[in-house]
Amino acid sequence: MCTPEETSLLQAEETFLALLGRINTLIFQPLLLAGEPSNSKDQECMRLLLQLSVQYQQLWDLTQASLRTLRQRLNSPATVSMEALHLLHSPDLFLEAYQRYFVIYTSCVVVQTFQKATRKKSEFWRSQRKALKQFLTNVTLETSGAAALPQVLCQPLTDHVQQYVLILLRLGDAVGEHHPAREMAIQAADRFVTLQSFIRQALGEASATQGLWETLGNRLVDALCSADRRLLQDSQKVPVVASPVRADRVLLFNDVLVLVQGHSFQTFDLKLVWVEARMNEKQISSGHGFHVITPEEEFCLSAKDAQGQACWLSKVSQAICQALSGKKAIPGLEQDQNQEGIEPPAARYCLYTFQTVDRFRLATYDGNWFWGKPHGKGTLKWPDGRNHVGDFHQGLEHGFGIRLVPHGAEDKYDCYKCHWWEGQMQGYGICEYADESIYKGYFRDNLRQGFGVLESSPQASQPFKFMGHWHRDKKNGYGVWEDKDRGERYIGMWQADHRHGQGIVVTQSGICYQRTFHADKMVGPGILLLEDDSLYEGSFTRDLAYIGKGKITFPNGYFLKASFSTGIGRGFHTQGVLETTAHPLDPMHTCKRQLGIDAFPVESRWQGIYQQFQEFINSNCPEESQEVFLGFHIQTAKELRKSQEYLFCDRSNPDEVSAKIKDILAELPTHQEPESLQLYLQKALKSSVHPLGKLLKLLTLAFQATYSGIGANKHLLVLAQEEVKHHAKEIWAFYQGMLRVALKQQNLTREENEGNEKSHPEAYRLVLPLILPCFYPELFMLYMLYHEKEDNLYSQGISDLSLFPDTKLLECLDVHKHLWPLKDLTLTTDQRHSLVRDRCFLSATECLQKIITTVDPREKLEMLEKTYDEIEDTVSRVLEREYKLPMDDLLPLLIYVVSRARIQHLGAEIHLIRDMMDPIHRGGLYDFLLTALESCYEHIQKEDMRLHRLAGVRNQKALW
C-alpha cells in the first residue's frame, strides 16, 4: 500500500511540472526568440539566458524522472519499493541541479539581465502581467514586466523546494521507525533544507551586489561588475579602516578584495591574498584588525571592535578558501562545515602579473606561492622575452633555475642553467650563449667567478677554448687558452681577460716558449725551444722572429751570441759570434729543458677547482647545496639540450655509489679497513655522481685541456707529473674532510693515527693508483716524447739482438753456460747451434711483457719482481737446486729477457714507474729491480755493444 504522503508528492510533482511547462512557454520562448544582440553587454545577457534555459530544462527532466518513479510506485506498490523513488535515492541530483540553476539566476539578477531583456519589448511584457499573475500573488497592474519576470523564475521553484521538505518529513514520520525508507526520507529532507539555505544566501548576496552597483559611479560599475562576482562584506555596514594605504570604502567580493578611494580603486585577487590575525605592536595600537598580505602590497584592516574584526577576518578567510577551491560553499553541507574555522593555506599555486616590483615589473609568474611571495617551483615571463623557470624562495630566485635572455633583434637567446641564491646566480652552472659558445663553471652575483670552461662554437670564425679561473666575469689567474685558428695553446697567468704574467705557448708544430706577458703583450727576454732541439734565449715576436740580443744553442753544442733584427725589404739580420767549439751539453738545459716549473707552483694551478670542494666541506656538506658546490651531473651534450623537465628531475645516476650526500656521509665511516676503503674509493672515483668522482672528472678535464693534442710537448713533462701527484694528495685530503664531517654528524670519534689529511704515503698507496688511469694517456705520451731518442736507440738495439739465436745471444751476453736452459730447446748436442729462438726463459719473458698491461706503478713493479722470480726459478731448475742469482749473473740474464720481451717505449715505462711509484719502495727490492731493468735498457742502447753484436751477425753463417 502507498502512503498518503506519496500521493501528495505525486500531486505536487504533477502540478509543478505543469507549472514549469507554462513558464517555459510564457517566458523562456519569448526571451530566446529575441533578435541578435548588437553589443557585448546584450551578448552577455543572451549567454546567461541560454544557460538559465539549459538548467531550467534539467530541472524539468529531473521532475519528470521523479514523477515517473512515483507513478510506478502507485501502480505497482508490491513490486516497486519506496526506496526506489528518485527523490529518495538520488537527492544530490536535485540539489546540484537547483544549485546550478540559482547560481545562473542570481548572475542574471546581478547584471540586471531581465531588465535589459525586457527593455526592448516593454509593451509586450506589460501585456503579459495578467498571465504572470497566475504564478505570483503580489503582481498588480502597476507591476512592470521587468519586475515580475525575476519573481516568476524564482518563487515557484523555492515554493516547490519547501514542499519537498514538508512532504519528505511527513513521509519519514508516516512509515515505521524501522522502515528502510525512513532514514532516506529524513536525509533527503535535510538535503533540501540545506538547499533552502543556499538559495537564501545566493539571493541575499545577489540582492546586496545589485544594490551596491546602484550606489557606485558608472566607472566603478563598469570596471567591477561581472556576472559571477558577489558582494560578501561592505565597510559601510561593518566599518573597517585600511592602513597605511588610504581607502574610503573596503569591499569584499567572492573573488577580489577592493579598496575604493574616490573615483579610483585597487583590486586584490583573493587567490593571492593572505590574512594574519597576529600583528606587531604598531599595528595592534591602531585597533582591532588583521594583517593583509598580497604579492606587491601589505596593509592592515582595523575594525572598531573585536566583533567587527572577527566578522571581517572570518568572511575574508572563507572567501579565500572558496576562491582557491573554485566552488561556492553550500551552507549546511559537510564540506562547508569543515571549512568553517579553517585558515586558508599558506602555500598555493597561482598566476600573477607584477606591476610595481622593480625586478619583476610586468613579469607574469606562474607557480607556487607562500605568504605572498613566489616560493617553490615556478615560471617567470617578461614581455621582452626573458623567461625564468626554476626554484624560488621568499620571492627571489633561489635554487636551480633556467633563465632565457633574448639577444638583440635576432631570435637567439642566452640560456643560463645554474643555481641561484637570493636572486643571484651562485654556484655551478651552464650557460649557452647566443653566439653558440658554452660556459660550464661557477658563478657569483650573476658573474662568472672561480673555475670555469668557456668554449666557442666549432663554426666560429676564431674558435677557442679557455679552461681556468675567473674573477668578476673576466679571466683571471691560472688558465689554459687554446687558439684553434692559430694552432696555439697558452698555459699561464691571466688578468682582466688578458694574458698577464708568466706564460707558456705551445704550437702545433712542436715549438714552445716561455715569456712574461703584460696585457697580452710579451715583455722581457724568454726561452724558445724549437722542434730540432735548438734553444734560443732572448727576445722575440709572437711570430717567433728574433729581435735584440739573444743566444742560440744548437743541438751539436755550437752556440751563437748575437743581436738580431728584421725589417721590411731587409730580411733577417744578425751580428755576433758563432762558437763552433763543441761543448758537452746538459740535456736538462737544452733538449730536455722543462718549462713553467718555477713560474707555476703546482699548489696554485687549479685552486678554483679545489676551492669549491673545500667550501663544501667547510659548510659541513649540506645536501641542499650539493649541486651548487659540486655541479650537477649531465652525461652528454645531448642531455644538456633536453627539455627543462630533465634538468628539474632527479639527475642522479643508477650507480653503485649513492648520489645523495646524506647516504655518502652515512656510509663513509663503515669503510675504515684498508681493503674496504680501497674498494670504496675505487667505486667512488669511478662514479659520475659521487663528490670524489666529480672532483676527479674536473681534474681530468683540466689535465686533458693542458697536455693533450697541442699540449703534448716533452718540455711540459714535469708540470704534468707534478699535477698528477698533487691531485692524489688533494683528493685524499677531500676524502679525509668528508670523513671528518661524517664522523661529526654521527657523533663518532676519529682514530688518533689518522695523520695529516694530505699524508703522502696514503695518497700514493691508495689514491694515486686509482686516479692514474684517468691521466695516463696524456702523461705517458709526454714520457714517450721525452725519452724518444733513447727509445729509438733501444728499439734499434732490440732489432739487432733479435737476429741472434738464443744460444748465441746467451753467449754474447757472457751468460755462464751452466745457467743456460738448454733442456727447454729439446735439441740434441749436434743441434744446439740452430735457428730455434725465443724458447729460453720463456716464462720470464711473458711475465715481463705484462708490464704494459697495467697503468698502476705498483702492479708494474710486481710484474718485474715476478720476472726476476721466474728467472731464478728457471736457473734453479737447470741446476736442480735452489740458486740465488748474484748481480753479475742477473744482469746478463735480464738483458736477454728484455731483448726477447720486445717492450716498446721501455724508457718511458721505466721513468714513469720510478716517478710515480710509492716513495716507501725507494731503496728497497723494487728500487733495486727497477735499477737493474734501467741498466739493461741503457746497456742495450750502447753503441759499442751494437757494433760488437753486428760483427757477430756477419759471422753467424760460420756459426750455423
Secondary structure, 3 states (H helix, E strand, C coil): CCCHHHHHHHHHHHHHHHHHHHHHHHHHHHHHCCCCCCCHHHHHHHHHHHHHHHHHHHHHHHHHHHHHHHHHHHHCCCCCCHHHCHHHHCHHHHHHHHHHHHHHHHHHHHCCHHHHHHHCCHHHHHHCHHHHHCCCCCCCCCCCHHHHHHHHCCHHHHHHHHHHHHHHHHHHHHCCCCCHHHHHHHHHHHHHHHHHHHHHHHHHHHHHHHHHHHHCCHHHHHHHCCCCCCEEEECCCCCEEEECCCCCEEEEECCEEEEEECCEEEEEEHHHCEEECCCCHHHHCCCEEEEEECCCCEEEEEECCHHHHHHHHHHHHHHHHHHHHCCCCCCCCHHHHHHCCCCCCCEEEEEEECCCCCCCCCCEEEEEEECCEEEEEEEEECCCCCEEEEEEECCEEEEEEEEEEECCCCCCEEEEEEEEECCEEEEEEEEECCCCCEEEEEEECCEEEEEEEEECCCCCCCCEEEEEEEECCEEEEEEEEEECCCCEEEEEEEECCEEEEEEEEEECCCCEEEEEEECCEEEEEEEEECCCCCEEEEEECCCCCEEEEEEEECCCCCEEEEEEEEECCCEEEEEEEEECCCCCCCHHHCCCCCCCCCCCCHHHCCHHHHHHHHHHHHCCCCHHHHHHHHCCCCCCHHHHCCCHHHHHCCCCCCCCCCCCHHHHHHHHHHCCCHHHHHHHHHHHHHCCCCHHHHHHHHHHHHHHHHHCHHHCCHHHHHHHHHHHHHHHHHHHHHHHHHHHHHHHHCCCCCCHHHCCCCCHHHHHHHHHHHHHHHHHHHHHHHHHHHCHHHHHHHHHHHHHHCCCCHHHHHHHCCCCHHHCCHHHHCCCHHHCCCCCCCCCCHHHHHHHHHHHHCCCHHHHHHHHHHHHHHHHHHHHHHHCCCCCCCHHHHHHHHHHHHHHHCCCCHHHHHHHHHHHCCHHHCCCHHHHHHHHHHHHHHHHHCHHHHHHHHHHHHCHHHHC
